[in-house]
């Protein structure tokens, strides 16, 4: 606070009103350059020159709200003798007008001469050291237009020691046709220069720039984006920083060495034993009685052995598990050892229909259709439904971190889907869906593929589509408190002819049911997907694709489980690959059915009219039918062709 003498020397101006100034002052633009520009005229001129000159600056500032044309700033001004750039991939960073920015006032501050130097250049200190009656602050302008540079600068390559790149730049870089032609003609038919070893290159040794190791032109840009990418790195939760900035790990962190299979190809073999590093730690623990990295008092090894006994029984009973299901079968005190125990007895696929499951060592689910029932399907309730007041009433709370299964050594009944309750967890294995009668019917009639695929496993795509549609429809109803399902919709889902939405006749779905509540549709043989019944012909005016019907998915999505959600659900950091962003669970290709173009047994393509064929096409692809009807007037018979 200072001594009494110092305090008395500073006048008290509290309560003195500030002087008023008019803002009828010039409006001026500004440019915030990522450069160190001094007040010297030479520095200002060089900065303007790097932006392409004063005319370019004026044009950019006068573009008003149109931010498409920015101000280009070239960071390199080194030129060759002929005026060309020394850099092959010289490109600017672009500055753009700040949209809807508040206006700023430029103030001119006058202090007694020598005050700023006496305060070491500290403006705030200089102002406080001078009485208000000896300072003068006047507004001189309002900044109403500002250009900012927020793009990244990129690496740029000099061509001093790259003969091929220099030749390319001297020809194509000049945009002169004569140079193009001369350069192309100078290249032999079998040019080996791009593949020459660096030791055979002829370079200019007089330059101080080191030689490069390529004869091809460098890429125009090294960075694929203009703005920095946010990686969202997470620090080690076990690490703490000291006052000196040194990071230390507090507590115990044991790596689980989980075995992962990243390829679904037939040639990929599945693991039969645990990772060698994990086996080494486990063997050492059996010798010493203490698991490496743990302390004896924690009895980690004893708990691990007990957990392994439980898992051994579980994997004998069921060869493929979801970890969230195992959580309820392992006592709470053994959970710290669970991931290491799982790594000692199982492996995981990072892609395919068994993704995110734990599979017993030596078991390959691609070997037999008996493992089809363990394939996983993930469902997600859309946010618009979750935000509904009804959802909070009918959606169950997620399972607690530690819970006990209500089925001894079996999957808790609250993980099952039976059409009457919303499951605890929406990553469901197929056999957890068969408690629902309609799904059980589809599952019982399904005929497996000869070999599993990465997209649909052992199932035909049509069978999986039927299952997904039934689950999505019933889940959407249950979330909204509706347990009375439409028999018409369920019957339609079970008798679907096509796996793709675009192949379905949406008009058939929109038909009013008859007196019995049913709709006339084709009976299908699920084994061959051949049409055995009759589909009612629908006039084109009844197949208007612009008329939106009900939401077939009923507010529920089917797809792959996001790794972030999986980590939160399982309560740990699991290594894995990023999922494909497929909203239909990966079934993006039509595995096709053998259904003919005609949905009717009376349709004869040889004698059908143009309108009849268009109606048939519309049952499989309404968009194509609409385009054909618009672009074609009809048929031209062969005998009329000249």
ROTOR-461250 format. One line per 3 residues: number of its first residue (from 1); their letters; for each residue x, z, y of C-alpha. Coordinates in nm, 3 decimals, decimal comma, always signed. Each point is the difference from the previous one (the first is absolute). Layout:
// ROTOR-461250
NUM = A = X:Z:Y ~ ...
//
This chain:
// ROTOR-461250
1 = XXX = +0,000:+0,000:+0,000 ~ +0,300:+0,039:+0,235 ~ +0,107:+0,281:+0,232
4 = XXX = -0,228:+0,134:+0,282 ~ +0,214:-0,186:+0,252 ~ -0,043:-0,327:-0,188
7 = XXX = -0,376:+0,051:-0,030 ~ -0,042:+0,071:+0,372 ~ +0,199:-0,312:+0,088
10 = XXX = -0,260:-0,216:-0,172 ~ -0,310:-0,042:+0,221 ~ -0,339:+0,053:-0,159
13 = XXX = -0,213:-0,309:+0,057 ~ -0,281:+0,108:-0,233 ~ -0,334:-0,108:+0,138
16 = XXX = +0,139:-0,267:+0,233 ~ -0,220:-0,310:-0,046 ~ +0,168:-0,325:-0,103
19 = XXX = -0,001:-0,292:+0,234 ~ -0,248:-0,278:-0,074 ~ +0,108:-0,363:-0,032
22 = XXX = -0,201:-0,317:-0,024 ~ +0,032:-0,209:-0,318 ~ -0,045:-0,321:+0,190
25 = XXX = +0,345:-0,100:-0,120 ~ +0,139:-0,297:-0,194 ~ -0,083:-0,051:-0,367
28 = XXX = +0,314:-0,086:-0,192 ~ +0,075:-0,088:-0,364 ~ +0,274:+0,152:-0,214
31 = XXX = +0,204:-0,081:-0,309 ~ +0,130:+0,275:-0,227 ~ +0,311:-0,161:-0,146
34 = XXX = +0,184:+0,139:-0,305 ~ +0,320:-0,043:+0,203 ~ +0,219:+0,210:+0,223
37 = XXX = -0,060:-0,164:+0,338 ~ +0,173:+0,140:+0,306 ~ -0,104:-0,040:+0,363
40 = XXX = +0,278:-0,253:+0,054 ~ -0,125:-0,348:+0,083 ~ +0,219:-0,153:-0,271
43 = XXX = -0,152:+0,227:-0,268 ~ -0,356:-0,084:+0,108 ~ +0,073:-0,374:+0,004
46 = XXX = +0,152:+0,013:-0,346 ~ -0,305:+0,185:-0,139 ~ -0,232:-0,261:+0,153
49 = XXX = +0,217:-0,274:-0,144 ~ -0,026:+0,152:-0,348 ~ -0,379:-0,031:+0,038
52 = XXX = +0,025:-0,372:+0,074 ~ +0,008:+0,017:+0,380 ~ -0,232:+0,114:+0,275
55 = XXX = -0,256:-0,274:-0,072 ~ -0,052:+0,125:-0,356 ~ -0,033:+0,356:+0,127
58 = XXX = -0,266:-0,102:+0,253 ~ -0,191:-0,199:-0,262 ~ -0,007:+0,296:-0,241
61 = XXX = -0,114:+0,242:+0,270 ~ -0,277:-0,235:+0,112 ~ -0,145:-0,042:-0,350
64 = XXX = -0,235:+0,295:+0,072 ~ -0,192:+0,106:-0,309 ~ +0,130:-0,283:-0,215
67 = XXX = +0,270:+0,170:-0,207 ~ +0,063:-0,301:-0,225 ~ +0,273:-0,129:+0,235
70 = XXX = +0,267:+0,261:+0,033 ~ +0,334:+0,022:+0,179 ~ +0,293:-0,096:-0,223
73 = XXX = +0,319:+0,201:+0,037 ~ +0,319:-0,152:-0,146 ~ +0,254:+0,273:-0,070
76 = XXX = +0,294:-0,238:-0,045 ~ +0,139:-0,209:+0,281 ~ +0,325:-0,109:-0,163
79 = XXX = +0,021:-0,379:+0,013 ~ +0,225:-0,273:-0,129 ~ +0,187:-0,232:+0,235
82 = XXX = -0,285:-0,249:-0,023 ~ -0,252:+0,266:+0,099 ~ -0,148:+0,054:-0,348
85 = XXX = -0,037:+0,344:-0,151 ~ +0,269:+0,140:-0,228 ~ -0,269:+0,157:-0,213
88 = XXX = -0,173:-0,197:-0,274 ~ -0,323:+0,197:-0,008 ~ -0,024:+0,112:+0,358
91 = XXX = -0,356:+0,103:+0,065 ~ -0,152:+0,218:+0,269 ~ -0,208:+0,314:-0,008
94 = XXX = -0,332:-0,036:+0,174 ~ -0,142:+0,229:+0,264 ~ -0,372:+0,008:+0,066
97 = XXX = -0,231:+0,129:+0,269 ~ -0,126:+0,351:-0,056 ~ -0,377:-0,039:-0,044
100 = XXX = -0,231:+0,215:+0,213 ~ +0,281:+0,216:+0,134 ~ -0,071:+0,249:+0,278
103 = XXX = +0,161:-0,083:+0,331 ~ +0,313:+0,190:+0,100 ~ +0,115:+0,090:+0,352
106 = XXX = +0,359:-0,062:+0,111 ~ +0,119:+0,279:+0,227 ~ +0,293:-0,014:+0,242
109 = XXX = +0,178:+0,334:+0,032 ~ +0,237:+0,065:+0,291 ~ +0,239:+0,298:-0,004
112 = XXX = +0,276:+0,107:+0,236 ~ +0,319:-0,193:-0,062 ~ +0,221:+0,152:-0,268
115 = XXX = -0,275:+0,217:-0,153 ~ -0,021:-0,191:-0,328 ~ +0,377:-0,004:-0,048
118 = XXX = +0,017:+0,373:+0,070 ~ -0,256:+0,061:-0,277 ~ +0,188:-0,208:-0,254
121 = XXX = -0,253:-0,284:+0,003 ~ -0,288:+0,228:-0,109 ~ -0,297:-0,123:+0,208
124 = XXX = -0,225:+0,296:-0,086 ~ +0,270:+0,248:+0,104 ~ +0,073:-0,199:+0,315
127 = XXX = -0,366:+0,009:+0,108 ~ -0,025:+0,376:-0,058 ~ +0,316:+0,060:+0,204
130 = XXX = -0,138:-0,163:+0,316 ~ -0,284:+0,140:+0,214 ~ -0,312:-0,219:+0,000
133 = XXX = +0,036:-0,075:+0,368 ~ +0,333:-0,172:-0,072 ~ -0,132:-0,221:-0,282
136 = XXX = -0,206:-0,312:+0,038 ~ -0,215:-0,143:-0,279 ~ -0,189:-0,319:+0,070
139 = XXX = -0,193:-0,229:-0,241 ~ +0,138:-0,352:+0,028 ~ -0,181:-0,190:-0,273
142 = XXX = -0,235:+0,003:-0,296 ~ +0,109:-0,143:-0,335 ~ -0,299:-0,187:-0,138
145 = XXX = +0,170:-0,222:-0,256 ~ +0,263:+0,100:-0,254 ~ +0,182:-0,191:-0,271
148 = XXX = +0,146:+0,207:-0,281 ~ +0,235:-0,095:-0,283 ~ -0,087:+0,177:-0,325
151 = XXX = +0,127:-0,249:-0,259 ~ +0,313:+0,059:-0,204 ~ +0,316:-0,189:+0,072
154 = XXX = +0,136:-0,175:-0,306 ~ +0,339:-0,088:-0,147 ~ +0,138:-0,331:+0,123
157 = XXX = +0,284:-0,198:-0,151 ~ +0,294:-0,167:+0,172 ~ +0,112:-0,333:-0,142
160 = XXX = +0,371:+0,012:+0,079 ~ +0,106:+0,012:-0,366 ~ -0,287:-0,179:-0,173
163 = XXX = +0,071:-0,375:+0,010 ~ -0,321:-0,102:-0,177 ~ -0,213:+0,217:+0,226
166 = XXX = +0,169:-0,138:+0,311 ~ -0,065:-0,356:-0,115 ~ -0,362:+0,084:-0,066
169 = XXX = -0,038:+0,164:+0,341 ~ +0,170:-0,291:+0,177 ~ -0,245:-0,242:-0,159
172 = XXX = -0,337:+0,158:-0,065 ~ +0,059:+0,260:+0,267 ~ +0,017:-0,269:+0,265
175 = XXX = -0,334:-0,154:-0,101 ~ +0,158:-0,342:+0,052 ~ -0,090:-0,272:-0,250
178 = XXX = +0,339:-0,171:+0,020 ~ +0,170:+0,327:-0,092 ~ -0,248:+0,050:-0,285
181 = XXX = +0,081:-0,339:-0,144 ~ +0,375:+0,039:+0,037 ~ -0,007:+0,340:-0,170
184 = XXX = -0,211:-0,117:-0,295 ~ +0,217:-0,309:-0,056 ~ +0,314:+0,214:-0,002
187 = XXX = -0,121:+0,199:-0,302 ~ +0,105:-0,147:-0,337 ~ -0,256:-0,042:-0,278
190 = XXX = +0,158:+0,278:-0,203 ~ +0,112:+0,246:+0,264 ~ +0,193:+0,293:-0,146
193 = XXX = +0,083:+0,165:+0,331 ~ -0,289:+0,249:+0,001 ~ +0,136:+0,137:-0,327
196 = XXX = +0,366:+0,018:+0,096 ~ +0,177:+0,328:-0,052 ~ +0,088:+0,190:+0,316
199 = XXX = +0,369:-0,027:-0,086 ~ -0,018:-0,380:+0,029 ~ -0,165:-0,002:+0,342
202 = XXX = +0,188:-0,142:+0,299 ~ -0,056:+0,235:+0,292 ~ +0,131:+0,042:+0,348
205 = XXX = +0,259:+0,277:-0,036 ~ +0,053:+0,030:+0,374 ~ -0,327:+0,182:+0,052
208 = XXX = -0,024:+0,376:-0,038 ~ -0,334:-0,026:-0,178 ~ +0,035:+0,055:-0,377
211 = XXX = -0,093:-0,285:-0,233 ~ -0,336:-0,006:-0,171 ~ -0,078:-0,060:-0,365
214 = XXX = -0,254:-0,281:+0,023 ~ -0,004:-0,367:+0,087 ~ -0,374:-0,022:+0,053
217 = XXX = -0,176:+0,068:+0,332 ~ -0,108:+0,364:+0,029 ~ -0,371:+0,085:+0,012
220 = XXX = -0,171:-0,047:+0,339 ~ -0,113:+0,361:-0,011 ~ +0,112:+0,294:-0,207
223 = XXX = -0,302:+0,216:+0,073 ~ -0,341:-0,123:-0,116 ~ -0,188:+0,214:+0,253
226 = XXX = +0,023:+0,042:+0,377 ~ -0,066:+0,371:+0,012 ~ +0,165:+0,278:-0,205
229 = XXX = -0,160:+0,079:-0,333 ~ -0,125:+0,356:-0,047 ~ +0,139:+0,107:-0,336
232 = XXX = -0,156:+0,348:+0,006 ~ +0,291:+0,162:-0,174 ~ -0,072:+0,345:-0,134
235 = XXX = +0,257:+0,273:-0,005 ~ +0,082:+0,194:-0,313 ~ -0,258:+0,282:-0,010
238 = XXX = +0,263:+0,223:-0,159 ~ +0,258:-0,062:+0,274 ~ +0,046:+0,219:+0,306
241 = XXX = +0,221:-0,052:+0,303 ~ +0,231:+0,264:+0,137 ~ +0,075:+0,053:+0,369
244 = XXX = +0,305:-0,222:-0,041 ~ -0,216:-0,286:-0,126 ~ +0,124:+0,025:-0,358
247 = XXX = -0,264:-0,063:-0,265 ~ -0,016:+0,225:-0,302 ~ -0,243:+0,004:-0,292
250 = XXX = -0,182:+0,326:-0,033 ~ -0,159:+0,075:-0,333 ~ +0,020:-0,198:-0,321
253 = XXX = -0,070:-0,370:-0,040 ~ +0,024:-0,146:-0,349 ~ -0,004:-0,376:-0,049
256 = XXX = -0,241:-0,101:-0,276 ~ +0,159:-0,340:-0,090 ~ -0,338:-0,150:-0,083
259 = XXX = +0,033:-0,319:-0,205 ~ -0,177:-0,292:+0,175 ~ -0,078:-0,350:-0,129
262 = XXX = -0,021:-0,249:+0,286 ~ -0,070:-0,321:-0,195 ~ -0,309:-0,086:-0,206
265 = XXX = +0,159:-0,297:-0,180 ~ +0,001:-0,018:-0,379 ~ +0,378:+0,013:-0,012
268 = XXX = +0,004:+0,341:+0,172 ~ +0,054:+0,286:-0,244 ~ -0,150:+0,342:+0,059
271 = XXX = +0,219:+0,316:-0,005 ~ +0,017:+0,200:-0,322 ~ +0,196:+0,297:+0,136
274 = XXX = +0,047:+0,182:+0,328 ~ +0,256:-0,100:+0,262 ~ +0,357:+0,084:-0,115
277 = XXX = +0,060:+0,221:+0,306 ~ -0,315:+0,197:-0,078 ~ +0,095:+0,032:-0,365
280 = XXX = +0,340:+0,130:+0,104 ~ -0,158:+0,267:+0,222 ~ -0,243:+0,097:-0,275
283 = XXX = +0,273:+0,029:-0,266 ~ +0,207:+0,214:+0,235 ~ -0,302:+0,222:+0,061
286 = XXX = -0,047:+0,049:-0,375 ~ +0,365:+0,105:-0,030 ~ +0,008:+0,238:+0,296
289 = XXX = -0,365:+0,105:+0,023 ~ -0,001:-0,094:+0,370 ~ -0,119:-0,339:+0,124
292 = XXX = +0,262:-0,160:+0,233 ~ -0,094:+0,060:+0,362 ~ -0,223:+0,299:-0,073
295 = XXX = +0,088:+0,367:-0,021 ~ -0,036:+0,221:-0,302 ~ -0,249:+0,238:+0,163
298 = XXX = -0,255:-0,279:+0,054 ~ -0,019:-0,061:-0,379 ~ -0,045:-0,368:+0,076
301 = XXX = +0,131:-0,112:-0,338 ~ -0,233:+0,233:-0,193 ~ -0,297:-0,132:+0,197
304 = XXX = +0,116:-0,358:-0,057 ~ +0,009:+0,054:-0,375 ~ -0,352:+0,143:+0,004
307 = XXX = -0,122:-0,294:+0,211 ~ +0,160:-0,246:-0,244 ~ -0,189:+0,157:-0,290
310 = XXX = -0,330:-0,052:+0,184 ~ +0,086:-0,360:+0,088 ~ +0,105:-0,071:-0,359
313 = XXX = -0,349:+0,095:-0,122 ~ -0,169:-0,196:+0,279 ~ +0,195:-0,322:-0,061
316 = XXX = -0,069:+0,019:-0,373 ~ -0,369:+0,019:+0,078 ~ +0,005:-0,265:+0,278
319 = XXX = +0,294:-0,235:+0,051 ~ -0,068:-0,090:+0,365 ~ -0,091:+0,254:+0,270
322 = XXX = -0,068:+0,022:+0,371 ~ +0,197:+0,288:+0,150 ~ -0,300:+0,142:+0,188
325 = XXX = -0,172:+0,046:-0,336 ~ +0,302:+0,181:-0,147 ~ +0,009:+0,241:+0,296
328 = XXX = -0,307:+0,181:-0,131 ~ +0,153:+0,044:-0,346 ~ +0,331:+0,156:+0,109
331 = XXX = -0,004:+0,364:+0,117 ~ +0,073:+0,055:+0,366 ~ +0,328:+0,183:-0,059
334 = XXX = +0,136:-0,304:-0,188 ~ -0,079:-0,260:+0,268 ~ +0,349:+0,013:+0,162
337 = XXX = +0,140:-0,138:-0,327 ~ -0,270:-0,262:-0,062 ~ +0,167:-0,306:+0,152
340 = XXX = +0,327:+0,058:-0,183 ~ -0,193:+0,065:-0,321 ~ -0,193:-0,327:+0,047
343 = XXX = +0,328:-0,184:+0,054 ~ +0,128:+0,137:-0,332 ~ -0,295:-0,135:-0,200
346 = XXX = -0,144:-0,300:+0,190 ~ +0,065:-0,301:+0,221 ~ -0,205:-0,191:+0,258
349 = XXX = -0,088:-0,359:+0,091 ~ +0,022:-0,080:+0,372 ~ -0,231:-0,301:-0,032
352 = XXX = -0,274:-0,128:-0,224 ~ -0,318:+0,156:-0,147 ~ +0,177:+0,321:-0,113
355 = XXX = +0,160:+0,062:+0,337 ~ +0,026:+0,365:+0,107 ~ -0,049:+0,136:-0,351
358 = XXX = +0,245:+0,195:-0,217 ~ +0,062:-0,173:-0,334 ~ +0,165:+0,160:-0,302
361 = XXX = +0,352:-0,126:-0,070 ~ +0,003:-0,289:-0,246 ~ -0,367:-0,086:+0,055
364 = XXX = -0,050:-0,346:+0,149 ~ -0,366:-0,049:+0,105 ~ +0,059:-0,377:-0,002
367 = XXX = +0,038:+0,006:-0,379 ~ -0,359:+0,078:-0,097 ~ -0,353:-0,021:+0,149
370 = XXX = -0,053:+0,361:-0,107 ~ +0,165:+0,093:+0,332 ~ -0,252:-0,200:+0,206
373 = XXX = -0,216:+0,308:+0,044 ~ +0,289:+0,170:+0,183 ~ +0,021:-0,267:+0,274
376 = XXX = -0,060:+0,139:+0,348 ~ -0,251:-0,111:+0,260 ~ +0,010:+0,143:+0,351
379 = XXX = -0,306:+0,021:+0,226 ~ -0,017:+0,095:+0,365 ~ -0,305:+0,093:+0,203
382 = XXX = +0,007:-0,186:+0,331 ~ +0,049:+0,198:+0,318 ~ -0,341:-0,100:+0,137
385 = XXX = -0,160:+0,183:-0,292 ~ +0,234:+0,296:+0,017 ~ -0,092:+0,052:+0,365
388 = XXX = -0,367:+0,011:-0,088 ~ -0,163:+0,346:+0,017 ~ -0,133:-0,058:-0,352
391 = XXX = +0,349:-0,044:-0,142 ~ +0,107:+0,352:+0,095 ~ -0,300:+0,131:-0,191
394 = XXX = +0,043:-0,199:-0,319 ~ +0,377:-0,063:-0,018 ~ +0,171:+0,263:-0,218
397 = XXX = +0,294:+0,196:+0,131 ~ +0,333:-0,123:-0,141 ~ +0,135:+0,202:-0,293
400 = XXX = +0,210:+0,298:+0,103 ~ +0,375:-0,023:-0,039 ~ -0,018:+0,235:-0,295
403 = XXX = -0,305:-0,014:-0,222 ~ -0,084:+0,055:-0,365 ~ -0,167:-0,277:-0,199
406 = XXX = -0,347:+0,082:-0,132 ~ +0,090:-0,186:-0,323 ~ +0,275:+0,166:-0,210
409 = XXX = +0,300:-0,237:-0,019 ~ -0,225:-0,276:+0,133 ~ -0,074:-0,171:+0,331
412 = XXX = -0,228:+0,205:+0,222 ~ -0,358:-0,132:-0,008 ~ +0,002:-0,023:+0,380
415 = XXX = +0,248:-0,288:-0,025 ~ -0,247:-0,206:-0,205 ~ -0,247:-0,248:+0,147
418 = XXX = -0,343:+0,010:-0,164 ~ -0,219:-0,144:+0,276 ~ -0,129:+0,346:+0,091
421 = XXX = +0,294:+0,153:+0,185 ~ +0,279:-0,118:+0,231 ~ +0,327:+0,065:-0,182
424 = XXX = +0,263:+0,233:+0,135 ~ +0,257:-0,279:+0,000 ~ -0,076:-0,370:+0,049
427 = XXX = +0,296:-0,131:-0,199 ~ -0,187:-0,035:-0,329 ~ +0,116:-0,112:-0,340
430 = XXX = -0,243:-0,230:-0,181 ~ -0,094:+0,259:-0,263 ~ -0,103:+0,239:+0,280
433 = XXX = -0,261:-0,256:+0,108 ~ -0,170:-0,049:-0,336 ~ -0,219:+0,309:+0,043
436 = XXX = -0,212:-0,229:+0,219 ~ -0,235:-0,192:-0,239 ~ +0,019:-0,336:+0,178
439 = XXX = +0,379:+0,006:+0,009 ~ +0,008:+0,111:-0,364 ~ -0,212:-0,305:-0,084
442 = XXX = +0,239:-0,237:+0,179 ~ +0,302:+0,172:-0,157 ~ -0,144:-0,023:-0,352
445 = XXX = -0,060:-0,375:+0,033 ~ +0,337:-0,078:+0,159 ~ +0,234:-0,222:-0,197
448 = XXX = +0,368:+0,051:+0,073 ~ +0,254:-0,262:+0,101 ~ +0,267:-0,111:-0,244
451 = XXX = +0,266:+0,137:+0,237 ~ -0,042:+0,237:+0,296 ~ +0,053:-0,121:+0,355
454 = XXX = +0,136:+0,187:+0,298 ~ -0,331:-0,040:+0,186 ~ -0,264:+0,089:-0,257
457 = XXX = +0,189:+0,145:-0,296 ~ -0,178:-0,066:-0,330 ~ -0,335:-0,081:+0,162
460 = XXX = -0,150:-0,331:+0,108 ~ -0,040:-0,001:+0,376 ~ -0,378:-0,038:-0,028
463 = XXX = -0,035:+0,321:-0,203 ~ +0,208:+0,197:+0,252 ~ -0,204:-0,149:+0,285
466 = XXX = -0,321:+0,120:-0,165 ~ +0,139:+0,352:-0,040 ~ +0,126:+0,011:+0,358
469 = XXX = -0,330:-0,124:+0,143 ~ -0,200:+0,261:-0,191 ~ +0,233:+0,283:+0,108
472 = XXX = +0,005:-0,113:+0,363 ~ -0,377:-0,030:+0,015 ~ -0,072:+0,337:-0,162
475 = XXX = +0,273:+0,185:+0,195 ~ -0,140:-0,138:+0,327 ~ -0,348:+0,122:-0,097
478 = XXX = +0,121:+0,347:-0,102 ~ +0,193:+0,045:+0,325 ~ -0,324:-0,065:+0,188
481 = XXX = -0,194:+0,243:-0,219 ~ -0,178:-0,267:-0,200 ~ +0,008:+0,048:-0,377
484 = XXX = -0,283:-0,247:-0,072 ~ +0,185:-0,323:-0,068 ~ -0,158:-0,344:+0,010
487 = XXX = -0,052:-0,124:-0,355 ~ -0,004:-0,355:+0,137 ~ +0,346:+0,035:+0,157
490 = XXX = +0,148:+0,165:-0,309 ~ -0,147:-0,273:-0,220 ~ +0,145:-0,264:+0,228
493 = XXX = +0,347:+0,161:-0,006 ~ -0,002:+0,019:-0,381 ~ -0,103:-0,366:-0,031
496 = XXX = +0,229:-0,147:+0,265 ~ +0,126:-0,348:-0,081 ~ +0,298:-0,014:+0,232
499 = XXX = +0,274:+0,238:+0,106 ~ +0,027:-0,133:+0,356 ~ -0,253:+0,070:+0,272
502 = XXX = +0,020:-0,361:+0,124 ~ -0,110:-0,125:-0,342 ~ -0,315:+0,208:-0,008
505 = XXX = -0,329:-0,140:+0,117 ~ -0,079:+0,249:+0,273 ~ -0,350:-0,138:+0,017
508 = XXX = -0,060:+0,113:-0,359 ~ +0,084:+0,354:+0,104 ~ -0,244:-0,025:+0,291
511 = XXX = -0,297:-0,114:-0,207 ~ -0,290:+0,238:-0,013 ~ -0,045:+0,163:-0,342
514 = XXX = -0,302:-0,090:-0,205 ~ -0,281:+0,234:-0,089 ~ +0,217:+0,175:-0,257
517 = XXX = +0,275:+0,056:+0,251 ~ +0,228:-0,255:-0,166 ~ +0,146:-0,330:+0,109
520 = XXX = +0,040:-0,314:-0,203 ~ +0,369:-0,054:-0,068 ~ +0,234:-0,140:-0,262
523 = XXX = +0,074:+0,193:-0,314 ~ +0,372:-0,012:-0,063 ~ +0,212:+0,045:-0,304
526 = XXX = +0,273:+0,234:+0,117 ~ +0,243:-0,129:-0,260 ~ +0,000:-0,364:+0,102
529 = XXX = -0,153:+0,017:+0,349 ~ -0,216:-0,302:-0,100 ~ -0,338:-0,040:+0,165
532 = XXX = -0,275:+0,046:-0,257 ~ -0,300:+0,051:+0,223 ~ -0,150:-0,161:+0,307
535 = XXX = +0,068:+0,064:+0,367 ~ -0,285:-0,066:+0,238 ~ +0,076:-0,293:+0,230
538 = XXX = +0,004:+0,113:+0,361 ~ -0,073:-0,239:+0,286 ~ +0,273:-0,042:+0,256
541 = XXX = -0,204:+0,162:+0,272 ~ -0,014:+0,313:-0,211 ~ +0,375:+0,007:-0,039
544 = XXX = +0,087:+0,045:+0,365 ~ +0,334:+0,174:+0,006 ~ -0,059:+0,108:+0,357
547 = XXX = -0,267:+0,245:-0,108 ~ +0,183:+0,315:-0,082 ~ -0,149:+0,205:-0,276
550 = XXX = +0,076:+0,352:-0,109 ~ +0,356:+0,116:-0,029 ~ +0,080:-0,080:-0,361
553 = XXX = +0,290:+0,244:-0,002 ~ -0,223:+0,273:+0,143 ~ +0,273:+0,138:+0,226
556 = XXX = +0,257:+0,054:-0,276 ~ +0,326:-0,189:-0,046 ~ +0,194:-0,062:-0,319
559 = XXX = +0,375:-0,044:+0,007 ~ +0,334:+0,163:-0,064 ~ +0,078:+0,355:+0,095
562 = XXX = +0,215:+0,031:+0,308 ~ +0,331:+0,177:-0,067 ~ -0,048:+0,229:+0,300
565 = XXX = -0,337:+0,114:-0,136 ~ +0,154:+0,042:-0,343 ~ +0,273:+0,227:+0,137
568 = XXX = -0,258:+0,213:+0,178 ~ -0,225:+0,016:-0,306 ~ +0,280:+0,086:-0,240
571 = XXX = +0,173:+0,229:+0,244 ~ +0,345:-0,152:-0,021 ~ +0,230:-0,285:+0,092
574 = XXX = -0,031:-0,265:-0,268 ~ +0,229:-0,297:-0,001 ~ -0,185:-0,330:-0,027
577 = XXX = -0,056:-0,349:+0,140 ~ -0,225:-0,090:+0,297 ~ -0,345:-0,119:-0,129
580 = XXX = -0,136:-0,331:+0,054 ~ -0,277:+0,003:+0,253 ~ -0,268:-0,123:-0,234
583 = XXX = -0,346:+0,125:+0,075 ~ -0,131:-0,121:-0,336 ~ +0,247:+0,185:-0,213
586 = XXX = +0,233:-0,289:-0,046 ~ -0,250:-0,236:-0,160 ~ +0,076:-0,280:+0,241
589 = XXX = +0,003:-0,286:-0,245 ~ -0,296:-0,134:-0,186 ~ +0,083:+0,038:-0,365
592 = XXX = -0,284:-0,239:-0,033 ~ -0,290:-0,030:-0,229 ~ -0,102:-0,296:-0,206
595 = XXX = -0,331:-0,022:+0,181 ~ -0,093:-0,358:+0,081 ~ -0,072:-0,114:+0,354
598 = XXX = -0,364:+0,010:-0,088 ~ -0,180:+0,327:-0,025 ~ -0,301:-0,173:-0,154
601 = XXX = -0,037:-0,161:-0,339 ~ -0,215:-0,276:+0,157 ~ +0,267:-0,112:+0,244
604 = XXX = +0,163:-0,335:-0,083 ~ +0,293:-0,087:+0,225 ~ -0,025:-0,370:-0,090
607 = XXX = -0,353:-0,031:+0,133 ~ -0,004:+0,278:+0,262 ~ -0,066:-0,080:+0,364
610 = XXX = +0,232:+0,091:+0,283 ~ -0,218:+0,299:+0,101 ~ -0,014:+0,128:-0,358
613 = XXX = +0,380:-0,009:-0,034 ~ +0,049:+0,172:+0,335 ~ -0,238:+0,277:-0,111
616 = XXX = +0,202:+0,046:-0,318 ~ +0,328:+0,010:+0,194 ~ -0,147:+0,261:+0,234
619 = XXX = -0,047:+0,238:-0,293 ~ +0,377:+0,009:-0,048 ~ +0,130:-0,059:+0,352
622 = XXX = -0,255:+0,010:+0,286 ~ +0,265:-0,085:+0,260 ~ +0,109:-0,313:-0,184
625 = XXX = -0,363:-0,106:-0,048 ~ -0,069:+0,043:+0,370 ~ +0,307:-0,207:+0,091
628 = XXX = -0,090:-0,278:-0,247 ~ -0,356:-0,014:+0,128 ~ +0,128:-0,030:+0,356
631 = XXX = +0,274:-0,255:-0,067 ~ -0,175:-0,221:-0,258 ~ -0,319:-0,198:+0,044
634 = XXX = -0,048:-0,061:-0,370 ~ +0,140:-0,208:-0,281 ~ +0,123:-0,358:+0,007
637 = XXX = -0,067:-0,164:-0,334 ~ +0,283:-0,183:-0,173 ~ -0,178:-0,336:+0,000
640 = XXX = -0,033:+0,019:+0,379 ~ +0,376:+0,030:+0,053 ~ +0,162:-0,329:+0,107
//
